[in-house]
Amino acid sequence: MTVWLPVECPHCHSTEVVKHGKSVVGKQRYRCQNANCPYRTFVLTQTYPGRTREVKQQIVEMTLNGSGVRDIARVLRISPTTVIQELKKTRSPRASESEALTAAKT
């Protein structure tokens, strides 16, 4: 007995999705048929765990708890470069506070 699970576009949540070949690493690629979808093609499962939203959130949380870059990379089993790139994308509240204080002094 085969179980059918509908594939949903992660961007527009449309169920009008068709198969669209395979990625370089062999993962199934899908194409959204919705004309208003901002992204037409997508892969359901990410190959690299550092790309998932949960891991990105854990990077920020572990940094706020005082963990270092290499420690975070080892625990989450991702590259230290990925950790650094994600931290550059998310600005710390302290950085924005210090910028506000500097601007207020001038």
Secondary structure, DSSP 8 states (H G I E B T S, - for coil): ---------TTT--S-EEEEEE-TTS-EEEEE--TT-S--EEESS-SSGGGSHHHHHHHHHHHHTT--HHHHHHHHTS-HHHHHHHHHHS--HHHHHHHHHHHHH-
